[in-house]
Amino acid sequence: MTVSLEDMTWDLEPLLNPKSIAIVGASETSFFASMLMKNLKHYKFEGEIYPINPKYPEIFGMTCFPSVKELPKAPDNVFIIVRRELVLPTLRDAIAAGAKSATIVSAGFGETDEAEWKRVEEEMRELSVAHRFPILGPNCLGSVSVNGNVGAFSAPIRGGIHPGNIALIMQSGGLLQGLALPFFQRGMGLSFAVSSGNNMTLDHADFIDYFLSDPNTDVICAYVEGFKQPKKFERVARKALEAGKPIVVLKVGRSEKAAEAALAHTGSLAGSDAVIDAVFEKYGVVRVDDFDELIETTAVFASNRNVRLPENGGIGVIAGSGGSVSLTSDLAETSGVRLAALTEETRRKLVESMPPSAIVINPIDATAQILNDFDLFRTTMQLLSDDPNVAVIIYLMAVGLASNDTPQHQKLLEIIIDVAKKIDKPLVITSMMSHSLDEWQRQFLADHNQFAYTQGVGKTLKAVQSLIDYSTHYQRHERAKAAEAAIDPERQARALAYLQGIGRRVLTEYESKRLLSLYDIPTSREIRATGEDEAVKAATDIGYPVVMKIDSPDILHKTDAGGVRVKLASEEEVRRAYRDIVDSARRYKPDAEILGVLVQEFVSGGSETIVGVTRDKQFGSSIMFGMGGIFVEIFKDSVFKMPPLSAQDAMDMVTGIKGYPILAGARGREPRDVQALTDTLQKISSLVIELGDHIDEMDINPLLVLPEGQGVKAVDALIVAK
C-alpha cells in the first residue's frame, strides 16, 4: 500500500545535523561546491567530508572518490551538485550505498514546464517514500544548523549567522540569503536556516515539526508559496500552538481566486487565501505581509518566551518626544492596534513622578528629561509594567539606537537592560525609523536578548499586537481543548441518511432547511404546496401576510427566475402568485424539476446576515459570517473561521465584521439578538464537523437576526452536497 506524504514522518537528523557529508560533483571550479566547502569550514563542521568526482584523485586537499558506491562508509547526507541528467542515478546509488539523506542543489525538474523532468522528479519522490529517505530540494541551496556547526549551504551567507532561537524555512534560497543579512546585522540569532526548493517530499510541516523538538528553537519563520501537505501542516501548527512556539509566515499568493464553478454565494467569497487566513487564525499562526514586517515581528517574538500575557491587554508606549507620541497615536488608530487604557492609579503615580511638561496619557511623552534623570525612566517603566491593562511596553527612540559615541546614550542602554530584567512585561525598544547599525550596535544587540529591538513604528505596533494576540489565542486554546465539540453519532446518522435519501447534489431551499432543523437551527415556518388550493390552505395555517417561492433543485437563483412573491395578504393574491411563479419558472428553465411552491411566514424586524460553509480542496470546510446585502457584496464585510467554533470563536466572528455596530444597536437602533446568533454559529459548526466530508457548499442567506431576546431565523438556505 502506498503511504501518503501527508501521513509520513521523517527522521531529519541525518539531513539537518549530519555527522558525515558526501559532495557529489565536487570541483574547485564549481561555485556551489566551493561555497559549500567554505561554509562547512566557516561553521566548523567536525564530521567526515567525502568529495566525489571521477575526474580527480584529490580535491580541496582531500581524497576524492569516483562515486558514492566507493566510499569507505555510508554518509549521513549526500549533497548532489551535478547536471540534472545525473541526479536520479546518483540518488539510486546513494540509497543503495546506505546513505541516510540527500540534498539536491541541481535544478530543472518539477519547477519547469517540461513533462520529462516532472516525471523524473516524481521518480525521485517515489524512491524517497519507498526507502523513507528524506530529500531536501531539488532546486535548493541547502541548510545550516547553527548550534550543530553544520554549514551545509552552497551559496554565500553575507555577514554570517549569530547562534540563536529562530529557525528559518524558505522555499526560495535567494530570499533566504537576503534575509540572513538583516538578521545578522540586527543581532538576531538563528538555530536553523533551510532552503527547501521544490519541497519534493519534505514540506514546511516536516521541518517545522523537527524544529518543535529542538530545545534551541523558540520561533519558526517560513516563506511559503503553497502547501503541498495541508493536513500535515494543520497537525503541526496545532502541535506548535500547544508547545507555545509561534510560527511566523510570509505566505504569497493572496490574489488567487475561488473556483468560478461555486454554486453557493459563500464559495465565490472564499478565495483560497481567505481559507488560509482562517486556518492560520485557528492555530495561532502569525501572518505577515512582507519581509520588513517579518523581521520586526520575529524580533518581538524571539525576545519573549512568555506566552501568558494579560488577555485583552494593550500596548504601553513611552517616548521622549511629543512628535513620537502623535505619530504613534495616528498609526495605532489606523492599523487597529490596541493601546492600553491606563488605570487611574497608574496615571496618578505618573503625574506625581514626571515633570510638568510631560504628557501623561498613552502614549506617554516623558520628555527628554529621561536622559538626565534615569530614575524617571526606571519609574515610568515600572509603573507601566505594574498596570494590569498593559501587556507589552514600547520605548520609542527618536534618534535611533544609541551607540558607544555618547556616554549618556550608552548609560541609557545599560539602564534599559537592567529595567528589562526587573519588569515582568516584554520590553520593545524601537527606532522611529530604519537606519544602518555600526559594529558596536550589532554586537550589543547580539549580546543582549533581554529586550526586542525593532525599527519603524507602524510595523512594530503590528508586531507587538501580534504577540499579544498570540498570547490570548494560546491561553484560549488551552481552555478550549477539554471542551472541543463532540460528534453526536445519532444525529449524524439521521443527517447522513437524509442527504442520501435526497439522491442529488443540490438541495432545494425546503430540503436545506429540513437538514438545518436537525441541528436546531431556527428556520422560517413554511409549507410546500403543489397546487393553488394547497397554497391557500398553507397561507391560512401560517397566517397572512406570506411569502411564496419556487422550490426547484434546478433553479438556484429564484429571484432571477421570477420565482418569488412577498407580502401576499389574501387568498386571491396567493392563487395568482402560485400561477405566476410556476409560469415564470417554466419560461426561465423549461426542463427544470419543480417540486412545488413554498408558502412561508413573512419575517420582518431583523437585520440581514449571511452564514455559509465552503470546502477548500486543501484545508477542508470553513465557516463564513457577514452582514447581508451590500455589506457582503460590495464591502466584502465577512470573516472566515475553521471549525470547531467555541463560544468565544463565534463571538469573535460576530464582532469581527465592520457591520457589528448595527447588530449591537449603534446610534439608538434596537440591539439584535447576538447571543442567539453566536449559538447558531456554533450549531452550524457542529453540522460542519459531522457532515463536512459530505457538503461542498452551504448558504443561509439571509439569516435574520431579530431584536434582542427574539432569536434568529434562517429565511433562505442552499446546500450543495459533495
N, C-alpha and C positions, 0 to 999 in steps of 0.2 A: 504494500500500500504506500503510495506517495505521501510524504509528510509535507503539510502546508508550511510555508515560510512563516506564516502568522503564528503557528504553534511551536516553532523550533526555538530552542535555547542553545546558546553557543558558549564555548569556553574561549573567551577573548584574551586570556592571559598570555598565551604564546604569541598573539598578534600584537598586543599593545605593550607588553612587558617581556619581550623575548630575551632569552639567555644566549641565543646564537642567531646570526643572520647570514643568509647566503644572498649574494648580489649577482643575479643572472643578467649578463650584459654589462659587466664591469669593464670600464675603459677610462683611461685618464683623459681621453678626448671627449668623453660623454659629459655633457653639462649635468644631467640628472645624477649620474653615478658619482661624479666628482663632488657635487653638493651633498649627496648622501654621506660620503666618506667624511667630508668636512664637518657635517652636523653630528655624526656619530662621535667624532673626536672631540668636538666642542662640548657636547653634553656628557663626555667622559663615559662612553659605553664600555663596560668591562667584560662583555661576553665575547664569544668567538665570532669572527668575521671571515666568511668564505667567498672571495671573489670568484666568479665563474665566467670564463670566456675561452673558447677553444683556441683562440689566436695567440694567447700569451701564456708563458710558463710562470710569469710573475707580474704583479700589478700592485700599485700603492705600497710597494715594499713587502708584499705578502705573496705566498704561494697561490697561484691561480689554477683553478680546476677546470677541466673541459666541460663538465656537466654536473647536474645535481646528483646523478647516479654515482659519480666518482668521489663524492665527499666522504671523509673518514667517519662521520656520524650525521644522523638526520638533524637538520636545523629546526629551530622553533618557527622561524619565519623565512620565507623565500621572497626576496624583493626582486620583481621582474621588470627589467628595463630593456626590452627588445622590440623589434618591429612586430606588428600585430600578427603576422603570419606564424610567428614562433611562439606566441603566448600559450595557445591551447596545448601543444605538445610539451612545452615546459611545465605547464600545470600538471599534466598527466605524470611526467617524470617526478615532480616534487611529491605528489601523493604516493606514487609507487615507492619512493625512497624513504617514506615515513615522516616527511616534514609535517608540521602541525598547523601551518597557516601560510597565507601568501598576501603580498601587497603588490598590486598590478598598477604600475605607473603608465604603461602603454595605453594608448587611446585608439579610437576609431571603431568602436563596437556599437552597443545599443544606443549611443547618443547620435549616431549617424542615421541617414535615411537609406542605408544600404542593407537590403534584406539578408545578404550572405553573412554580413558581420553581426547583424542582430541574431542570426541563428547561432553563430559561434558563441556569442555571449550567453545564449540560452544553454548551449552545451556546457559552458563553464559553470553556469548556475546549477545544472543537474549534477555535475561532478562534485561541486561544493556540498550540496544537500546530501547526496548519496554517501559521501565519506565524512559528513559532519566536519568539513574542512573550511574554516572561516576565511573569507577573502575580502580584503579592503580594496575598493576600486571595482573595475578598472577606471582609467581616466582620473587618477588621483595623484597626490604628491606624497602621501604617507602620513605619519603620525609622530608625535613627540610625547613621551612620558617623562615629565619634568622630574618628578621625585624618583622615578626609576632609572634616570640617567640614560634614556633611550631617545636619541635624536634621529629616528628613522624617517627623515624628511628630506626630499630630493630637490629642494629649492632654497634660496636664501631666506633667512628669518632676520629681518632688519632690526638692529638694536639687540635683540636677544629675547629671553623669556625669564622673568622672575619666577621662582617657585611660589605657588600659592594655592588657593582653594577654588579656582574657576576652571571648569572643563569646557572646551570649545569643540563643537562638531559642526563642520561646514561642508556642504556639498561642493562648494567652489574652492579649489586650492588657492587661486589668486586672491580671493577675498579673505581667506584665512591669513595669507601673508600680510595683506593690508591691515587687517585688524590687530595682528600681533604687535605692530609698531606702537600705536597709541596705548595699548595695554601696557607695554614695556615703559613708555615714557611717563605714564601716569602711576607707575609703581604697582600696577595690578598684576598679581601673580597667578600663574596657571598651574593646574595639576596635569592636564592633558590638552593636546591640540590635535584634532583629527580632521584630515581632508578625506571625505568619503567618496567623492567622484560619483559614479553611476549608481551607487547603492545596489549593486547587483544582487547580493544575497543578504548583506547586513544593512539594516535600515537604521534610521536615527534611534529608534526604540531600543535596538540591540546595544548601541553604545551608551545610551542614557542608562539602561539597566545595569551595565557594567560600572558606570560612574557612581551609581547609587550605592554600590557596595564598597566604594573606595573611601577610606576614612579621611583622606586628604581633600576630598571634593565636597564643597558645600553648595555651589551654584553651578548650574549647567546652562550653557548658551548654545543655541542651534540656529543655523541659517538653513531654511527649508524651502525647497522648490515644490515638493509634492510628497504625499505619504503613500508609500507602496504597501505598507503593512499597517493599516489604520487601527485595526482591533488590538494589535500588539502595542501600538502607541498608547491607546486608551488604558490598557492594563498597566503599562509602565508609568504613565502620567499619574494614575491613581496611587501607585506604589510610591512615587516621588512625593506626592502631597502628604501621604501618611508618614513619610520619613521626614517631612519638613525641609526637603531640599528643593528649592524653587527652580523651575525651568523657564528660561527667558528665550523667546523665539522671535526671530525675524522671518516671517512667512511671506513670500512673494506670491503674486498671482491673485490679487484682490479683484481683478477685472473679470475673472472667469464667471460666465453667466449660467443660470439654471437652464435645464433642458427645456427647449421650446415646446416639447410634447406634453408638458404638465397639463393635466386636466383641471385640477383644483387650483383656486387662486393662490393658496399658500405656496404651491410648487413654483409659481412664477416669481414669488417674492424671495424664495430661499435659494439664492445663488450658493454655490458650494462654500463660498467664503463666509457667508452668514452661519452656515452649519459649523465650519471650523471654529469660528468665534465662540459658538455655543459649547463646543467640545472643550476649548481652552478654558472657558469660564467655569465649566463643570469641575475641572480638575485643577484649577488654580494656576494654569499656565499663563505666564505674563507675555503678552504680545506687544512688540514694538514696531515702529513704522520705518525706521532707517538705522544705519549703523551708529550715528551720533547718539540716538536715543538708546540703542543697545549698550553703548559704552557707559552712559550715565546710569542707566538702570542697573547694570551689572555692578558698577562701583558701589551703589547703595546697598544692594543685596549682599555683596561679598563681604562687606564690613560688619554685617549684622546677622547674628545667628539666633536672635530672639524672635521666635515665631508666635509669641503670645503678647502682642502689643494690646493696649486698651481698645476694645472693639468700638467702632464708630468714633474713635478718637480722630483728632485733626492734627494739622501741622502748626508748630510754633516757630515763628521766624523772628530773628533778631538781626539788626543791621546797625551800621554806624553812619548811615546816610539817609536823609529824607527822600532823595531820588530813588534809592533802592526800595524803600517802602512802597512808594507809589507804583513803580513798575511791577513789583511782586503782587500787589493787590489787584492790578489790572489783569495780569496773567493768570492768577488764581481764579478770578471770576470767569474769564473767557474759556478756560480749559476745564472748568468744572471741578477743580481741586478744592478740597475741604480744609480751610484754615480753622484752627481751633478757636472756639469761643472761650476766652479765659474766664476763670471763676472770679467772683468779686474779691475774694481773699487774695488771689494772685495779683490782681490789678492794684489792690490797696498796697500790698507789700512792694510792688514795683514802683509805684508813685513815691513811696517813702524812701526808697533807696536810690532813685535816679535824679539827675539834675533837672531843674525846672524846664529846660528846653526839650527834654525827651518827650517822645510821643508814645504814650502807654496804651496802645491798642495792639492788635496782632495783624500785621507785622509791627514789631517794636523798633522804633528809632532810638537807640541808646546814645546817639551822637558819637562824635569822635572821642569823647571823654573816656571811652573804654580802652583807648591806647595809653592814657595817662593813669587810669585807675583800674588795675587788673582785678581788684576785689569787686568792682562793679560788674565786670564781665562774669566772674565766678558766681556772684549773687544772682544775676539775671538768668544765667543758665540753670542754676539750681532751682530757682522759682518756677521756671518753665517745666523742668523735669518733675517737680512735685505736683504740678497741676494735673488732675485726673483726666482733663479733656485733651491733653497734649499727648500724642503718640510718638512723634518724631520732632527733633529740633533741627532747624537750619540756621547756620550763621553765614550771612552774606558778606563776602569780601569785595568791596567796590574796586579795589586796586589789584585784584588778583592774588594768587598765592604768594605769601611773603617768601623772601629768600634770606640768605645769610649776610646781605649787604647792609641791612638796617637792624641794629641791635634791638630796638623796641619791637619791631615786627617779629624777630626771631624769638624774643621773650614771649610774645603773644602765642606763638605756636607751641611753646613749651607749656604755657598755661592751658591751651586747648587740649593737649594730650593729657594733662593732669585732670582737667574737668571731665573729659570723656571717660576716664577710668572711674570717676566717682558718681556720676549721674546714672540713672537706670533707664534712660531712654536713648535710642540711637541718635547720634550726632552726625550731621552732614555739613561739611564746610564747602561753601560754594563760591567760586569766582563768578562775578556777574557776567563776564564774557569769556570766550575761549582765548587762550594765549599759549604760546610755547613755554616750556619749562626748561630751566637750566639744570646742569648736572646735580647741583646741591639739592634742588627741589625734587628731582626724580628720585634721588637716593633717600631723601627724607620720607617721601611717600611710600617707597618700597620697605622702609624700616618700621613704619608705624601704621598699623591697621586698626587703631582704636576708634577711628572715625572714617567716614567716607569723604573723599574729595571729588567734587563734580565741577563741571563748567557749564555755564548757561542757566539762567533762572527758569525759563519755561520747561526745558527738558528735565531739570532737577525736580521741579514741582511734580511733574508727571511720574517721575521715577519714585519719588517718596510716596506719592499716593498709591502707586502700585505695591509698594512694600506694606503699607497699611491695609490695603485691600487683600493682599495675600494672607496676612496675619489673620484677618477676620474670616477669610474663607477657610483657612486651616482649622481654626477653632470651631467653626460651624460644622465642618466635615467631621471633626471628632465627635461632636454631639449627635450628628445625624446618622452615623454608622450603625448604631444599635437600632435606629428607628426606620431603616430603609424599607421602602414599600415591598410588601409580600404579595405573591400571586395568590388569588382566590381560585383554586382549581375548579370548583363547581361553576362559578360564574364564567371562567374562561371556557369551559366545555360548552356551556349554553351559547356563548357568543360565537364560538367557532362553528358549532352546529348550525346556528342561524346564518352565518356567512355562507357556509357550504350549501345550505338549503336554497339560497337565492340562485346560485348556479351561474352568476355572471359577474363581470368585473365591476361595473358601475352600479351602485345602489341609488335608487331614487331618493328623493327627499323623505318620503314616508318611510321607506326601508331604513334609511340612515338614522332617522330619529328613533325608530324602534331599537336599533342597536345602542344608541346613546342612552336610552331608558334603562337598558340592562345595567348601566353603570350609575344609575340615579342622577343622570344629568337632566335637569328640567327642560322640557320642550313645550312648545305651544300646543294647546288642545286642538286636535284635528280628526277628521273622519274622511276616508277616501270613498268618493261616490262614483258609481259607474252609470248614472243616469240623472235626469233632471229631478225626478221625484226623490231619489236618494239624497241629492244635494240639498233640496228644500228641507227634508227631514233633518239632515245633519245640521243645517243652519239654525233650525228651530231648537234642536237639542243643545247646541253650543251657545246660542244667543247672539242676536244682532248687535252691532254690525259684524260682518265676517270678511275674511279674505279667501279668495279662490285661486288655485294654481294648477297648472297641468302637472301630472305625475307620470313621467316617462323616463326610462333609462337612456333614451336616445336624444333627449333634449335637456342639456345641462344648463343652458342659459335661457331660462324660462321667459324673462322679460323680452329678450330679442325675438322670441317666437310669438309674442303677443299672448303669452300664456299666464298672465297674472292680472287679477282684478282686486281692488281693495275697497274697504268701507261700503260693502253691499248691505243695504238696510231693509230689504223687503224680499218677499217670495218672488215677485216679478223680476227684480234685479238679479236674483240668484239664478233663475231659469235662463234669463237672457245671457248672463255671464257664462253659464255652463256651455251653451251653444256656441258662443263667440270664442271661448277658449279652445274648444275641441276643433272648430273650423280653422282657427288661426294656426294651431299646431299641425293640422293636416296639410295646410298650404306651405308651412315652413319646412316640414320634412314629411313628405307623403308616406315614406316607408317606416316611420317611427312607430315603435310599440307603445301604445297608450294604455296605461293601466287604470286610469281614471282621472278624476279631478279632486284635489284636496280642498276641503272646506275647513278653514281654520278660524280660531278666535282672532280678533283684531287686538293686538297688544300695543299699547301706547304708553308714553310717560317715561321711557327708559333711554339710556344712552347706548348707541350702537357700538359694539366692539366686534372684533373678529378673532377667532381662535382656530388654529389649524395644525395639522400634522403633515410633515413631508419626510420622505425616506431618501436619505443620501446614499449613493451607491457604495461609499466607503465607510461612513460612520453610522449608518442606520437612521432611525427615526429621531426627529427633533420636533419640539412644540413651539408654535409661534403665537404671540398675542399682540394685538394692536387695536387702536381706535378704528372704527369703521369709516366708510365713506371716503371723503377726500383725504383724510388723515393717512390712511394706508396706501391709497392710490397715488397721491401726488406728493405728500410729505414723507412717504416711506417710514411712517411712525410705527415701527414694530420691533419686537425683541424675540430672540430665539433662545431656548434652553434645551438641554438634553435631559430626558427623564432618568431616574425618578425625580419628582419635584417634592421638596419638603414644603412646609407651610411658609418658611422664610423665602425659599426659591420662588414660590408662587407670588408672594407679596413683592419681591424684587422685580418680577416681570411687570406687575401692575404699576408700581411706582417708577419703573424704568423708562416708560414712554413719555413723550413730550405732552401728550394729552391727559396725563394723570390729573392735573388740577381740575379738569372738567368732572372727573369721577369723584374727586374729593370735595367738590362743592365750591369752586372758586367764584369770587365776585357775587356772593349771595345766592348762587344756584343751590338747589337741593342736593345734598350728598347722595351718591349712589351706594348700592349695597356691595361694597368692596369685599366684605367678608364672604358673602355668597359667591362672589366672583373668584376669589382665591380658592375656595373649597371646590369650585367647579374645575379649575385648572388642575387641581390635584386628582380629581376623578378622571379627567382626560389623561393625566399621567398614568393612572392605573390601567386605563384602556390600552395605552401605547405599550406598556410593559407586557400585558397579557396577549396583545394582538399585533404587536409591532412587526412581526415577520409576515403578517397576512394582509397588511394595509399599506398601500403606497402613498395615498394622499387622503386628507380629510379637511373639510372646511365647515365651520359653524359660522355662518355669515348672513345676517348678524346674530350675535349673542347679545340680547338686550339686557343691560344692567339696570334694574328697576330702582326706585328710591330706596333708601336705607331701610332694611327690615323686610323688604318685599321680594328679595331674591333676584334670580336671573332667569331668562328663558331663551332657549335656542329656537329662533324663529325660522331659520332655514339651515339646511345641512346637506353636505355631499360627501360621500365616502367612496373611494376608489380602491377596490381590493387588489391584492398583488396577483 
